[in-house]
Amino acid sequence: MAYQSLRLEYLQIPPVSRAYTTACVLTTAAVLELITPFQLYFNPELIFKHFQIWRLITNFLFFGPVGFNFLFNMIFLYRYCRMLEEGSFRGRTADFVFMFLFGGFLMTSDRMSKSKELLTQAPFLPWVLMGFSLLLGNSIIVDLLGIAVGHIYFFLEDVFPNQPGGIRILKTPSILKAIFDTPDEDPNYNPLPEERPGGFAWGEGQRLGG
């Protein structure tokens, strides 16, 4: 019974949040048994000279060894991603994925120019996370970078397009919309009786002259 409840709760998580959180947990589990963090971290020389392309992705999936810091990050990751996907990005899965890709691109470009994970839009949460990083003795560089990326995305997505003469610079690629977004329902589509809610209309009479 407990397993079924957990399974149902897991399946109710929106798809992007579920996939990302699961990937982070599985990456940490792999570090415990199969690989080391040195095979995951961002290293431009190893990426482009030795073609270890996976590092472009895995550096966004590993939050450190299992412990209080990892659990803290996973809780915030799960709750905040789910809140965004079910709130601001409800019905806009492709836009949500594009936000992740845009943030990842900016953060990776910053690391390349200076030769660690999530972006955010809430006004206070990033600063709270940075405060906890300070309390835990961690570097706040990643937190500051995430705050900067979040503000850039917010400005380009919500502020600049609404200014006089402003235009929408960020546009979700059509391929992402084709993959992640459900196509609009055809208003002329007339479902078969068994496809309608409630199935067949058993016992309904037909009005004379209808």
N, CA, C and O of each residue as an XYZ file, in Angstrom:
840
protein
N       0.831     -1.208      0.000
C       0.000      0.000      0.000
C       0.864      1.257      0.000
O       0.604      2.201     -0.746
N       1.899      1.259      0.847
C       2.786      2.418      0.909
C       3.509      2.608     -0.413
O       3.704      3.732     -0.875
N       3.909      1.476     -1.024
C       4.591      1.551     -2.316
C       3.683      2.162     -3.371
O       4.115      3.008     -4.154
N       2.420      1.731     -3.393
C       1.475      2.263     -4.377
C       1.249      3.755     -4.170
O       1.145      4.508     -5.139
N       1.173      4.188     -2.915
C       0.979      5.615     -2.632
C       2.170      6.430     -3.107
O       2.008      7.490     -3.713
N       3.377      5.926     -2.826
C       4.581      6.625     -3.275
C       4.654      6.665     -4.798
O       5.050      7.671     -5.387
N       4.268      5.563     -5.423
C       4.305      5.503     -6.887
C       3.328      6.505     -7.502
O       3.662      7.200     -8.461
N       2.119      6.573     -6.939
C       1.133      7.525     -7.446
C       1.593      8.965     -7.239
O       1.419      9.809     -8.118
N       2.182      9.245     -6.072
C       2.682     10.583     -5.792
C       3.800     10.944     -6.756
O       3.875     12.075     -7.235
N       4.665      9.986     -7.039
C       5.775     10.217     -7.971
C       5.260     10.517     -9.375
O       5.754     11.423    -10.046
N       4.250      9.740     -9.818
C       3.721      9.926    -11.167
C       2.925     11.222    -11.295
O       2.698     11.693    -12.410
N       2.500     11.802    -10.185
C       1.759     13.058    -10.225
C       2.678     14.273    -10.356
O       2.212     15.381    -10.624
N       3.982     14.065    -10.167
C       4.926     15.164    -10.352
C       4.968     15.523    -11.825
O       5.035     14.619    -12.657
N       4.934     16.805    -12.191
C       5.001     17.188    -13.605
C       6.232     16.596    -14.282
O       7.252     16.402    -13.620
N       6.170     16.307    -15.564
C       7.203     15.504    -16.235
C       8.619     16.068    -16.175
O       9.563     15.316    -15.933
N       8.790     17.368    -16.388
C      10.136     17.939    -16.403
C      10.744     17.914    -15.003
O      11.900     17.532    -14.826
N       9.954     18.325    -14.010
C      10.439     18.295    -12.626
C      10.763     16.868    -12.205
O      11.765     16.631    -11.530
N       9.926     15.925    -12.597
C      10.155     14.524    -12.249
C      11.438     14.004    -12.901
O      12.237     13.323    -12.258
N      11.625     14.328    -14.172
C      12.809     13.840    -14.885
C      14.087     14.437    -14.312
O      15.075     13.725    -14.126
N      14.077     15.746    -14.030
C      15.289     16.391    -13.542
C      15.643     15.923    -12.128
O      16.800     15.615    -11.845
N      14.648     15.872    -11.249
C      14.905     15.422     -9.884
C      15.404     13.978     -9.873
O      16.343     13.643     -9.151
N      14.769     13.129    -10.675
C      15.182     11.734    -10.756
C      16.613     11.611    -11.267
O      17.396     10.816    -10.747
N      16.954     12.399    -12.287
C      18.308     12.360    -12.840
C      19.342     12.761    -11.792
O      20.422     12.174    -11.723
N      19.010     13.758    -10.980
C      19.935     14.196     -9.927
C      20.148     13.102     -8.887
O      21.275     12.854     -8.457
N      19.051     12.446     -8.484
C      19.153     11.385     -7.487
C      19.925     10.194     -8.047
O      20.762      9.620     -7.351
N      19.654      9.817     -9.294
C      20.348      8.687     -9.899
C      21.831      8.976    -10.093
O      22.667      8.085     -9.945
N      22.156     10.225    -10.426
C      23.563     10.590    -10.568
C      24.298     10.450     -9.252
O      25.417      9.938     -9.215
N      23.681     10.900     -8.170
C      24.292     10.757     -6.848
C      24.429      9.288     -6.467
O      25.440      8.891     -5.887
N      23.416      8.473     -6.791
C      23.489      7.042     -6.509
C      24.619      6.389     -7.299
O      25.305      5.501     -6.793
N      24.808      6.832     -8.536
C      25.888      6.287     -9.358
C      27.250      6.625     -8.775
O      28.177      5.818     -8.836
N      27.369      7.837     -8.203
C      28.628      8.232     -7.582
C      28.944      7.332     -6.394
O      30.111      7.057     -6.114
N      27.912      6.873     -5.698
C      28.126      6.002     -4.540
C      28.656      4.638     -4.958
O      29.420      4.018     -4.218
N      28.253      4.161     -6.147
C      28.548      2.782     -6.519
C      29.449      2.619     -7.739
O      30.251      1.686     -7.784
N      29.337      3.507     -8.733
C      29.942      3.217    -10.033
C      31.018      4.195    -10.478
O      32.018      3.779    -11.063
N      30.837      5.480    -10.217
C      31.729      6.496    -10.765
C      32.186      7.435     -9.657
O      31.772      7.299     -8.505
N      33.046      8.393    -10.016
C      33.520      9.381     -9.056
C      33.115     10.770     -9.532
O      32.857     10.956    -10.721
N      33.053     11.749     -8.630
C      32.712     13.122     -9.034
C      33.682     13.699    -10.059
O      33.326     14.610    -10.806
N      34.902     13.176    -10.097
C      35.882     13.684    -11.051
C      35.514     13.355    -12.498
O      36.075     13.926    -13.434
N      34.583     12.445    -12.670
C      34.111     12.107    -14.007
C      32.908     12.936    -14.429
O      32.403     12.775    -15.540
N      32.443     13.827    -13.546
C      31.216     14.572    -13.802
C      31.403     16.074    -13.909
O      30.626     16.748    -14.585
N      32.437     16.614    -13.242
C      32.530     18.067    -13.115
C      32.843     18.739    -14.448
O      33.320     18.097    -15.383
N      32.565     20.050    -14.522
C      32.756     20.824    -15.745
C      34.236     21.114    -15.954
O      34.894     21.709    -15.100
N      34.746     20.685    -17.104
C      36.140     20.914    -17.445
C      36.238     21.134    -18.947
O      36.170     20.165    -19.704
N      36.398     22.387    -19.412
C      36.398     22.675    -20.847
C      37.434     21.881    -21.634
O      37.166     21.449    -22.755
N      38.608     21.688    -21.057
C      39.655     20.956    -21.775
C      39.251     19.508    -22.021
O      39.445     18.975    -23.114
N      38.681     18.871    -20.983
C      38.238     17.487    -21.149
C      37.041     17.383    -22.080
O      36.881     16.385    -22.783
N      36.195     18.417    -22.087
C      35.003     18.398    -22.941
C      35.372     18.526    -24.406
O      34.902     17.749    -25.237
N      36.211     19.502    -24.730
C      36.454     19.827    -26.137
C      37.715     19.194    -26.717
O      37.832     19.039    -27.933
N      38.647     18.834    -25.861
C      39.852     18.186    -26.368
C      39.777     16.669    -26.279
O      40.354     15.959    -27.102
N      39.064     16.181    -25.276
C      38.939     14.733    -25.101
C      37.503     14.254    -25.331
O      37.183     13.090    -25.094
N      36.648     15.162    -25.795
C      35.280     14.835    -26.221
C      34.454     14.167    -25.122
O      33.652     13.276    -25.401
N      34.647     14.592    -23.886
C      33.818     14.106    -22.778
C      32.595     15.013    -22.656
O      32.431     15.751    -21.685
N      31.739     14.927    -23.685
C      30.609     15.840    -23.841
C      29.616     15.726    -22.695
O      28.912     16.683    -22.374
N      29.563     14.542    -22.075
C      28.575     14.347    -21.009
C      28.754     15.337    -19.853
O      27.810     15.593    -19.105
N      29.947     15.887    -19.707
C      30.200     16.816    -18.616
C      29.360     18.092    -18.743
O      29.110     18.768    -17.746
N      28.922     18.424    -19.962
C      28.049     19.586    -20.155
C      26.717     19.393    -19.432
O      26.059     20.368    -19.067
N      26.320     18.138    -19.226
C      25.047     17.827    -18.582
C      25.240     17.399    -17.132
O      24.521     17.857    -16.244
N      26.214     16.518    -16.892
C      26.347     15.944    -15.554
C      26.727     16.969    -14.500
O      26.435     16.776    -13.320
N      27.377     18.062    -14.908
C      27.726     19.067    -13.898
C      26.496     19.776    -13.344
O      26.574     20.437    -12.309
N      25.353     19.642    -14.033
C      24.098     20.202    -13.534
C      23.271     19.173    -12.756
O      22.194     19.491    -12.251
N      23.775     17.947    -12.662
C      23.019     16.873    -12.018
C      23.601     16.442    -10.682
O      22.903     15.817     -9.884
N      24.850     16.758    -10.423
C      25.490     16.291     -9.199
C      25.536     17.411     -8.168
O      26.124     18.465     -8.409
N      24.910     17.174     -7.013
C      24.817     18.175     -5.957
C      25.676     17.812     -4.748
O      25.452     18.321     -3.650
N      26.644     16.946     -4.945
C      27.501     16.556     -3.843
C      27.089     15.221     -3.251
O      26.048     14.674     -3.616
N      27.894     14.690     -2.341
C      27.601     13.391     -1.724
C      26.341     13.456     -0.872
O      25.884     14.530     -0.480
N      25.796     12.277     -0.599
C      24.580     12.197      0.215
C      24.853     12.750      1.605
O      25.827     12.371      2.254
N      23.999     13.634      2.049
C      24.145     14.265      3.348
C      23.105     15.360      3.480
O      22.201     15.471      2.652
N      23.231     16.168      4.522
C      22.254     17.226      4.752
C      22.196     18.206      3.587
O      21.114     18.617      3.169
N      23.351     18.577      3.068
C      23.401     19.533      1.972
C      22.684     18.992      0.735
O      21.956     19.722      0.063
N      22.897     17.701      0.439
C      22.236     17.078     -0.712
C      20.721     17.037     -0.518
O      19.970     17.397     -1.424
N      20.267     16.599      0.664
C      18.830     16.530      0.929
C      18.185     17.911      0.861
O      17.086     18.070      0.329
N      18.874     18.895      1.402
C      18.370     20.269      1.377
C      18.179     20.735     -0.068
O      17.143     21.302     -0.414
N      19.194     20.489     -0.908
C      19.098     20.897     -2.306
C      18.003     20.147     -3.053
O      17.296     20.738     -3.870
N      17.854     18.853     -2.782
C      16.833     18.070     -3.464
C      15.422     18.529     -3.084
O      14.535     18.582     -3.936
N      15.218     18.859     -1.813
C      13.906     19.334     -1.379
C      13.544     20.639     -2.084
O      12.434     20.793     -2.593
N      14.491     21.574     -2.108
C      14.224     22.843     -2.775
C      14.076     22.652     -4.285
O      13.223     23.279     -4.914
N      14.900     21.793     -4.858
C      14.809     21.529     -6.294
C      13.437     20.971     -6.654
O      12.792     21.449     -7.587
N      12.993     19.952     -5.907
C      11.703     19.320     -6.187
C      10.544     20.295     -6.012
O       9.693     20.426     -6.892
N      10.518     20.979     -4.864
C       9.372     21.842     -4.568
C       9.329     23.047     -5.504
O       8.257     23.424     -5.977
N      10.478     23.649     -5.772
C      10.450     24.868     -6.567
C      10.230     24.576     -8.048
O       9.501     25.306     -8.719
N      10.856     23.511     -8.566
C      10.610     23.140     -9.960
C       9.145     22.779    -10.173
O       8.531     23.177    -11.163
N       8.593     22.016     -9.225
C       7.186     21.635     -9.354
C       6.280     22.854     -9.285
O       5.303     22.952    -10.027
N       6.605     23.780     -8.395
C       5.796     24.987     -8.269
C       5.808     25.792     -9.573
O       4.771     26.294    -10.006
N       6.980     25.910    -10.192
C       7.074     26.637    -11.454
C       6.316     25.922    -12.562
O       5.554     26.540    -13.305
N       6.532     24.610    -12.668
C       5.919     23.870    -13.770
C       4.401     23.813    -13.654
O       3.698     23.797    -14.665
N       3.894     23.782    -12.425
C       2.439     23.745    -12.235
C       1.830     25.134    -12.151
O       0.609     25.283    -12.194
N       2.683     26.163    -12.029
C       2.189     27.536    -11.904
C       2.481     28.365    -13.133
O       1.698     28.368    -14.083
N       3.598     29.067    -13.128
C       3.942     29.984    -14.222
C       4.020     29.293    -15.575
O       3.692     29.893    -16.599
N       4.455     28.025    -15.588
C       4.643     27.320    -16.853
C       3.597     26.236    -17.080
O       3.823     25.302    -17.849
N       2.473     26.358    -16.423
C       1.408     25.358    -16.604
C       0.932     25.372    -18.058
O       0.564     26.422    -18.586
N       0.941     24.213    -18.693
C       0.548     24.125    -20.094
C       1.604     24.626    -21.054
O       1.348     24.730    -22.253
N       2.800     24.942    -20.547
C       3.893     25.471    -21.376
C       5.170     24.674    -21.089
O       6.205     25.239    -20.737
N       5.071     23.368    -21.246
C       6.201     22.499    -20.931
C       7.416     22.837    -21.775
O       8.536     22.851    -21.265
N       7.217     23.108    -23.050
C       8.344     23.439    -23.924
C       9.041     24.714    -23.463
O      10.269     24.802    -23.509
N       8.264     25.705    -23.019
C       8.869     26.944    -22.521
C       9.672     26.676    -21.245
O      10.714     27.292    -21.022
N       9.182     25.756    -20.411
C       9.889     25.404    -19.177
C      11.230     24.737    -19.497
O      12.249     25.044    -18.878
N      11.216     23.828    -20.465
C      12.461     23.169    -20.893
C      13.412     24.195    -21.487
O      14.616     24.152    -21.237
N      12.868     25.123    -22.277
C      13.712     26.143    -22.893
C      14.348     27.038    -21.835
O      15.488     27.474    -21.999
N      13.622     27.316    -20.748
C      14.195     28.111    -19.674
C      15.409     27.400    -19.081
O      16.428     28.033    -18.808
N      15.303     26.085    -18.880
C      16.436     25.315    -18.377
C      17.614     25.391    -19.346
O      18.753     25.607    -18.933
N      17.328     25.212    -20.642
C      18.397     25.229    -21.638
C      19.053     26.601    -21.722
O      20.274     26.706    -21.841
N      18.244     27.645    -21.661
C      18.771     29.003    -21.716
C      19.658     29.282    -20.508
O      20.754     29.823    -20.653
N      19.193     28.920    -19.331
C      19.989     29.119    -18.125
C      21.276     28.318    -18.161
O      22.341     28.820    -17.802
N      21.172     27.065    -18.599
C      22.366     26.233    -18.689
C      23.381     26.783    -19.672
O      24.587     26.720    -19.436
N      22.882     27.330    -20.787
C      23.778     27.913    -21.787
C      24.520     29.122    -21.225
O      25.730     29.255    -21.410
N      23.789     30.008    -20.534
C      24.433     31.192    -19.970
C      25.470     30.821    -18.916
O      26.568     31.377    -18.892
N      25.117     29.880    -18.046
C      26.034     29.492    -16.986
C      27.266     28.781    -17.545
O      28.377     28.970    -17.049
N      27.064     27.966    -18.573
C      28.196     27.290    -19.206
C      29.092     28.304    -19.909
O      30.317     28.204    -19.850
N      28.473     29.288    -20.580
C      29.262     30.321    -21.258
C      30.090     31.118    -20.261
O      31.239     31.469    -20.532
N      29.494     31.403    -19.096
C      30.227     32.137    -18.068
C      31.422     31.339    -17.577
O      32.502     31.895    -17.378
N      31.240     30.055    -17.384
C      32.346     29.216    -16.929
C      33.441     29.147    -17.995
O      34.632     29.149    -17.683
N      33.012     29.086    -19.261
C      33.990     29.028    -20.349
C      34.813     30.296    -20.399
O      36.023     30.240    -20.620
N      34.179     31.437    -20.198
C      34.896     32.709    -20.295
C      35.839     32.920    -19.125
O      36.790     33.695    -19.234
N      35.594     32.241    -17.996
C      36.429     32.410    -16.807
C      37.388     31.236    -16.589
O      37.993     31.243    -15.517
N      37.604     30.295    -17.383
C      38.598     29.219    -17.240
C      40.039     29.430    -17.107
O      40.797     28.467    -16.992
N      27.244     26.165    -10.099
C      28.263     25.623    -10.697
C      27.314     25.235    -11.553
O      27.611     24.563    -12.541
N      23.275     25.753     -9.622
C      23.087     24.931    -10.741
C      21.715     25.248    -11.272
O      21.443     24.817    -12.393
N      21.005     25.799    -10.752
C      19.626     25.961    -11.161
C      19.334     27.480    -11.197
O      19.907     28.236    -10.413
N      18.506     27.890    -12.045
C      18.084     29.287    -12.127
C      16.733     29.459    -11.473
O      16.001     28.523    -11.151
N      16.474     30.726    -11.311
C      15.232     30.923    -10.518
C      14.605     32.262    -10.852
O      15.262     33.160    -11.379
N      13.364     32.379    -10.548
C      12.659     33.640    -10.778
C      12.058     34.223     -9.504
O      11.770     35.419     -9.466
N      11.861     33.426     -8.467
C      11.235     33.956     -7.255
C      12.098     35.052     -6.666
O      13.323     34.940     -6.704
N      11.513     36.102     -6.125
C      12.301     37.261     -5.681
C      13.190     37.007     -4.484
O      14.237     37.642     -4.360
N      12.807     36.097     -3.594
C      13.579     35.926     -2.361
C      14.259     34.564     -2.238
O      15.286     34.452     -1.569
N      13.705     33.524     -2.872
C      14.247     32.184     -2.698
C      15.727     32.068     -3.055
O      16.465     31.432     -2.303
N      16.202     32.646     -4.158
C      17.638     32.520     -4.462
C      18.524     33.066     -3.353
O      19.584     32.508     -3.068
N      18.092     34.156     -2.725
C      18.890     34.736     -1.649
C      18.845     33.863     -0.403
O      19.814     33.792      0.353
N      17.699     33.192     -0.193
C      17.611     32.260      0.929
C      18.566     31.097      0.715
O      19.272     30.687      1.637
N      18.587     30.563     -0.508
C      19.498     29.465     -0.826
C      20.951     29.886     -0.653
O      21.772     29.119     -0.152
N      21.261     31.104     -1.070
C      22.626     31.589     -0.916
C      22.995     31.717      0.561
O      24.126     31.438      0.957
N      22.010     32.149      1.377
C      22.255     32.250      2.808
C      22.552     30.901      3.429
O      23.434     30.778      4.279
N      21.796     29.867      2.992
C      22.057     28.526      3.500
C      23.427     28.022      3.036
O      24.114     27.318      3.777
N      23.818     28.378      1.826
C      25.144     27.979      1.348
C      26.232     28.573      2.229
O      27.218     27.910      2.551
N      26.041     29.830      2.615
C      27.005     30.463      3.509
C      27.056     29.756      4.859
O      28.130     29.520      5.413
N      25.860     29.420      5.384
C      25.812     28.754      6.681
C      26.469     27.379      6.639
O      27.065     26.929      7.618
N      26.350     26.719      5.484
C      26.931     25.383      5.348
C      28.395     25.425      4.951
O      29.040     24.385      4.811
N      28.920     26.637      4.769
C      30.328     26.773      4.416
C      30.638     26.494      2.964
O      31.790     26.229      2.618
N      29.619     26.548      2.094
C      29.836     26.291      0.669
C      30.115     27.592     -0.074
O      29.842     28.682      0.427
N      30.659     27.455     -1.270
C      30.895     28.627     -2.118
C      29.561     29.188     -2.600
O      28.640     28.434     -2.913
N      29.464     30.510     -2.660
C      28.217     31.137     -3.117
C      28.301     31.564     -4.575
O      27.392     32.225     -5.077
N      29.386     31.193     -5.268
C      29.546     31.588     -6.666
C      28.399     31.055     -7.517
O      27.834     31.778     -8.339
N      28.061     29.779     -7.311
C      26.975     29.176     -8.085
C      25.656     29.886     -7.815
O      24.878     30.135     -8.735
N      25.407     30.214     -6.541
C      24.158     30.904     -6.182
C      24.078     32.273     -6.853
O      23.033     32.646     -7.387
N      25.180     33.017     -6.826
C      25.203     34.336     -7.461
C      25.017     34.216     -8.967
O      24.320     35.025     -9.581
N      25.640     33.208     -9.555
C      25.485     33.006    -10.990
C      24.046     32.647    -11.339
O      23.503     33.125    -12.335
N      23.423     31.789    -10.499
C      22.026     31.438    -10.731
C      21.099     32.634    -10.615
O      20.156     32.773    -11.394
N      21.365     33.500     -9.641
C      20.559     34.717     -9.476
C      20.688     35.609    -10.709
O      19.696     36.146    -11.204
N      21.919     35.763    -11.201
C      22.138     36.600    -12.392
C      21.411     36.037    -13.605
O      20.774     36.781    -14.350
N      21.505     34.713    -13.807
C      20.843     34.081    -14.945
C      19.328     34.215    -14.825
O      18.646     34.497    -15.810
N      18.797     34.011    -13.605
C      17.355     34.154    -13.402
C      16.855     35.553    -13.723
O      15.793     35.711    -14.326
N      17.614     36.572    -13.324
C      17.212     37.950    -13.607
C      17.292     38.259    -15.101
O      16.457     38.993    -15.629
N      18.289     37.702    -15.780
C      18.384     37.910    -17.228
C      17.183     37.297    -17.933
O      16.585     37.911    -18.816
N      16.836     36.065    -17.527
C      15.685     35.409    -18.144
C      14.405     36.183    -17.859
O      13.594     36.393    -18.761
N      14.215     36.609    -16.613
C      13.015     37.361    -16.243
C      12.908     38.652    -17.048
O      11.824     39.011    -17.506
N      14.028     39.348    -17.221
C      14.003     40.608    -17.969
C      13.641     40.369    -19.439
O      12.807     41.078    -20.002
N      14.280     39.359    -20.059
C      14.038     39.106    -21.476
C      12.667     38.508    -21.747
O      12.105     38.709    -22.823
N      12.120     37.768    -20.773
C      10.847     37.088    -20.972
C       9.651     37.935    -20.555
O       8.626     37.927    -21.236
N       9.767     38.671    -19.436
C       8.595     39.341    -18.866
C       8.666     40.868    -18.850
O       7.627     41.528    -18.835
N       9.857     41.432    -18.852
C       9.982     42.889    -18.730
C      10.152     43.557    -20.085
O       9.327     44.378    -20.485
N      11.197     43.216    -20.776
C      11.522     43.906    -22.025
C      10.412     43.818    -23.079
O      10.120     44.832    -23.713
N       9.770     42.641    -23.300
C       8.705     42.584    -24.315
C       7.526     43.500    -24.015
O       6.793     43.867    -24.934
N       7.320     43.882    -22.746
C       6.182     44.722    -22.369
C       6.529     46.201    -22.310
O       5.678     47.021    -21.966
N       7.770     46.557    -22.640
C       8.163     47.955    -22.689
C       7.779     48.560    -24.033
O       7.652     47.827    -25.014
N       7.589     49.878    -24.109
C       7.307     50.512    -25.409
C       8.420     50.204    -26.397
O       9.593     50.472    -26.134
N       8.046     49.649    -27.515
C       9.041     49.279    -28.517
C       9.755     47.981    -28.228
O      10.623     47.569    -28.997
N       9.407     47.328    -27.132
C      10.062     46.076    -26.767
C       9.610     44.925    -27.648
O       8.497     44.941    -28.174
N      10.453     43.947    -27.807
C      10.138     42.770    -28.598
C      10.483     41.529    -27.780
O      11.255     41.600    -26.824
N       9.912     40.411    -28.159
C      10.217     39.154    -27.481
C      11.448     38.529    -28.120
O      11.405     38.041    -29.250
N      12.536     38.555    -27.380
C      13.798     38.016    -27.881
C      13.858     36.508    -27.702
O      14.310     35.782    -28.587
N      13.397     36.049    -26.549
C      13.429     34.615    -26.276
C      12.206     33.943    -26.895
O      11.068     34.250    -26.538
N      12.450     33.039    -27.808
C      11.371     32.291    -28.427
C      11.698     30.804    -28.350
O      12.752     30.364    -28.808
N      10.793     30.047    -27.773
C      11.022     28.615    -27.649
C      11.074     27.976    -29.031
O      10.142     28.153    -29.817
N      12.138     27.238    -29.351
C      12.224     26.590    -30.673
C      11.034     25.682    -30.928
O      10.528     25.020    -30.022
N      10.601     25.665    -32.177
C       9.420     24.877    -32.534
C       9.632     23.390    -32.289
O       8.670     22.665    -32.033
N      10.883     22.922    -32.365
C      11.135     21.500    -32.143
C      10.823     21.118    -30.695
O      10.344     20.014    -30.435
N      11.096     22.036    -29.744
C      10.760     21.763    -28.349
C       9.250     21.736    -28.143
O       8.729     20.913    -27.390
N       8.552     22.649    -28.823
C       7.097     22.660    -28.720
C       6.493     21.383    -29.299
O       5.522     20.845    -28.769
N       7.085     20.906    -30.398
C       6.587     19.685    -31.015
C       6.797     18.476    -30.119
O       5.981     17.554    -30.111
N       7.896     18.478    -29.359
C       8.220     17.339    -28.506
C       7.429     17.362    -27.208
O       6.894     16.339    -26.782
N       7.355     18.553    -26.567
C       6.847     18.614    -25.200
C       5.417     19.123    -25.060
O       4.739     18.772    -24.094
N       4.942     19.937    -25.994
C       3.612     20.524    -25.829
C       2.557     19.679    -26.513
O       2.778     19.147    -27.601
N       1.411     19.561    -25.869
C       0.281     18.848    -26.450
C      -0.349     19.722    -27.521
O      -0.648     20.885    -27.251
N      -0.562     19.209    -28.727
C      -1.161     20.031    -29.774
C      -2.553     20.498    -29.399
O      -3.291     19.806    -28.698
N      -2.902     21.694    -29.880
C      -4.233     22.233    -29.597
C      -5.307     21.305    -30.148
O      -5.166     20.718    -31.220
N      -6.362     21.195    -29.392
C      -7.456     20.320    -29.803
C      -8.209     20.943    -30.976
O      -8.516     22.135    -30.966
N      -8.497     20.134    -31.972
C      -9.225     20.587    -33.155
C     -10.673     20.890    -32.770
O     -11.393     19.994    -32.329
N     -11.118     22.170    -32.937
C     -12.496     22.511    -32.539
C     -13.545     21.802    -33.384
O     -14.700     21.690    -32.971
N     -13.154     21.318    -34.573
C     -14.103     20.632    -35.447
C     -14.143     19.126    -35.206
O     -14.907     18.404    -35.847
N     -13.297     18.653    -34.259
C     -13.244     17.222    -33.991
C     -14.468     16.790    -33.202
O     -14.782     17.349    -32.151
N     -15.160     15.770    -33.736
C     -16.351     15.251    -33.073
C     -16.049     13.826    -32.634
O     -16.044     12.922    -33.470
N     -15.795     13.596    -31.336
C     -15.381     12.272    -30.887
C     -16.476     11.247    -31.044
O     -17.664     11.569    -31.027
N     -16.050      9.988    -31.200
C     -17.011      8.898    -31.220
C     -17.682      8.798    -29.861
O     -17.132      9.275    -28.868
N     -18.852      8.193    -29.796
C     -19.574      8.139    -28.506
C     -18.728      7.571    -27.381
O     -18.782      8.063    -26.255
N     -17.926      6.511    -27.683
C     -17.147      5.899    -26.612
C     -15.989      6.774    -26.167
O     -15.399      6.520    -25.117
N     -15.642      7.818    -26.954
C     -14.568      8.714    -26.581
C     -15.048      9.895    -25.769
O     -14.239     10.618    -25.187
N     -16.373     10.104    -25.719
C     -16.914     11.206    -24.953
C     -16.910     10.851    -23.473
O     -16.972      9.676    -23.111
N     -16.838     11.881    -22.608
C     -16.929     11.603    -21.176
C     -18.213     10.869    -20.854
O     -19.298     11.314    -21.229
N     -18.099      9.760    -20.169
C     -19.284      8.982    -19.814
C     -19.615      7.897    -20.817
O     -20.501      7.076    -20.582
N     -18.889      7.890    -21.964
C     -19.112      6.825    -22.939
C     -20.405      7.024    -23.709
O     -20.815      8.155    -23.971
N     -21.045      5.921    -24.069
C     -22.283      5.987    -24.838
C     -23.414      6.595    -24.018
O     -23.482      6.424    -22.801
N     -24.294      7.304    -24.704
C     -25.442      7.930    -24.026
C     -26.587      6.932    -23.988
O     -27.594      7.102    -24.676
N     -26.428      5.879    -23.172
C     -27.467      4.865    -23.076
C     -28.769      5.450    -22.548
O     -28.781      6.182    -21.558
N     -29.853      5.120    -23.216
C     -31.163      5.492    -22.719
C     -31.611      6.871    -23.148
O     -32.715      7.289    -22.799
N     -30.786      7.596    -23.895
C     -31.226      8.931    -24.328
C     -32.158      8.776    -25.507
O     -31.854      8.051    -26.455
N     -33.274      9.442    -25.456
C     -34.182      9.439    -26.586
C     -33.833     10.538    -27.557
O     -33.029     11.412    -27.236
N     -34.412     10.514    -28.720
C     -34.184     11.532    -29.713
C     -35.467     12.339    -29.903
O     -36.544     11.788    -30.131
N     -35.318     13.657    -29.803
C     -36.473     14.507    -29.862
C     -37.011     14.557    -31.283
O     -36.247     14.680    -32.239
N     -38.337     14.460    -31.419
C     -38.954     14.541    -32.741
C     -38.667     15.879    -33.377
O     -38.732     16.922    -32.727
N     -38.353     15.838    -34.640
C     -38.093     17.065    -35.359
C     -36.703     17.626    -35.096
O     -36.375     18.706    -35.586
N     -35.837     16.878    -34.292
C     -34.482     17.321    -33.988
C     -33.576     17.154    -35.172
O     -32.391     17.479    -35.094
